């Protein structure tokens, strides 16, 4: 069994108050994400399939609210909710958000490289 603290995870993307920390745990990645209110990741995802994140995520909203944009419509998630986000989504923070998610490593690493290019 392993305990994972936010600060134990290496920073993959940082841009102002936006912070995306992630590390491999077997065939999955654990990510701890902070998005300040107003952050819309749709522009950063342009160039990925359908300009959306192609990776599924399972996780828990710790703080705040966000709207997840998909091809099939939008859905709002808030603190205290567990979630499954299937491939084909883009988050937009309505409030300052913090969440933890688990995703397949093979897909997430490509998305992280894409985001690093978009933020740098």
C-alpha positions in Angstrom: 0.0 0.0 0.0 1.2 3.5 -0.8 0.2 6.9 0.5 0.5 9.6 -2.2 0.7 13.3 -1.0 0.2 16.0 -3.6 3.8 17.3 -3.1 5.1 13.8 -3.7 4.0 13.9 -7.3 6.3 15.7 -9.8 5.0 18.8 -11.5 4.2 18.1 -15.1 2.5 21.4 -16.1 2.4 24.6 -14.2 1.0 27.9 -15.5 0.3 30.5 -12.8 -2.0 28.8 -10.4 -2.7 25.9 -12.7 -0.8 22.9 -11.4 -0.8 19.4 -12.9 1.2 16.9 -10.9 1.4 13.2 -12.0 3.5 10.1 -11.7 3.3 6.5 -12.8 2.0 3.9 -10.5 2.2 0.6 -12.4 0.2 0.9 -15.7 -1.7 3.9 -14.4 -0.8 7.5 -13.6 -2.0 9.3 -10.5 -2.6 13.0 -11.1 -3.3 15.8 -8.6 -4.7 18.8 -10.5 -5.4 22.4 -9.4 -7.3 24.6 -11.9 -8.0 28.3 -10.9 -11.5 29.6 -11.7 -11.9 30.6 -15.3 -9.3 28.0 -16.6 -10.6 26.5 -19.9 -8.4 23.8 -21.2 -10.1 23.5 -24.6 -7.5 25.8 -26.3 -4.7 23.7 -24.9 -6.2 20.5 -26.2 -6.4 21.6 -29.8 -4.5 19.2 -31.9 -5.5 16.1 -30.0 -8.2 13.8 -31.5 -11.4 15.9 -31.9 -9.5 18.7 -29.9 -10.4 16.9 -26.7 -8.6 14.7 -24.1 -8.6 11.1 -25.5 -7.8 9.5 -22.2 -10.3 8.1 -19.6 -10.0 9.3 -16.0 -11.4 8.0 -12.7 -11.2 10.3 -9.7 -12.6 12.5 -7.0 -13.3 16.2 -6.8 -11.7 17.6 -3.7 -12.6 21.3 -4.1 -14.6 23.6 -6.4 -16.7 23.0 -9.5 -16.0 22.5 -13.1 -17.9 21.9 -16.3 -16.7 19.0 -18.5 -17.2 19.8 -22.2 -17.8 16.8 -24.5 -19.1 16.1 -28.0 -22.4 15.0 -26.4 -22.9 18.0 -24.1 -21.6 19.5 -20.9 -21.8 18.1 -17.3 -20.9 19.8 -14.1 -18.8 18.2 -11.3 -18.3 19.5 -7.8 -16.4 18.9 -4.6 -17.4 15.6 -2.9 -18.1 13.7 -6.1 -16.3 10.8 -7.6 -16.2 10.8 -11.4 -15.5 8.8 -14.5 -14.6 11.0 -17.5 -14.5 8.9 -20.7 -12.3 9.8 -23.7 -13.4 13.0 -25.5 -13.6 15.7 -22.8 -12.2 19.2 -21.9 -12.5 20.8 -18.5 -13.4 24.3 -17.6 -13.1 25.5 -14.0 -16.2 27.4 -12.8 -14.5 27.8 -9.3 -11.0 27.1 -8.1 -10.8 23.3 -8.4 -8.7 20.5 -7.1 -9.1 16.9 -8.0 -7.2 13.6 -8.0 -7.5 11.2 -10.9 -6.2 7.9 -12.2 -5.6 7.3 -15.9 -3.9 4.8 -18.2 -0.2 5.8 -18.4 0.2 5.1 -22.1 -2.4 7.7 -23.1 -1.8 10.3 -20.4 1.9 10.7 -21.1 1.0 11.9 -24.7 -1.5 14.3 -23.4 1.0 15.7 -20.8 3.6 16.2 -23.6 0.9 18.0 -25.6 0.0 20.3 -22.6 3.7 21.0 -21.9 4.0 22.3 -25.5 0.8 24.4 -25.1 1.9 26.0 -21.8 5.6 26.5 -22.7 
